[in-house]
Amino acid sequence: MINDSTPSSYSPTWNGDTRTTPPAVGDEREILTSFLDWHRATFELTCAGISPER
């Protein structure tokens, strides 16, 4: 589940992670929308495979 090439100071990533990394610099709107998209994708990865009954 966890990618071994991630530096220890970073949070773990999933194998097959399709999320795009948010930009480190940009205007406020670009940064905010990028991080919101990243968090939505994270939630989708976290919930993948969970049955609807849960």
PyMOL commands that set and color helices and strands:
alter all, ss='L'
color gray80, all
select helices_A, chain A and resi 28-47
alter helices_A, ss='H'
color red, helices_A
deselect
rebuild
show_as cartoon
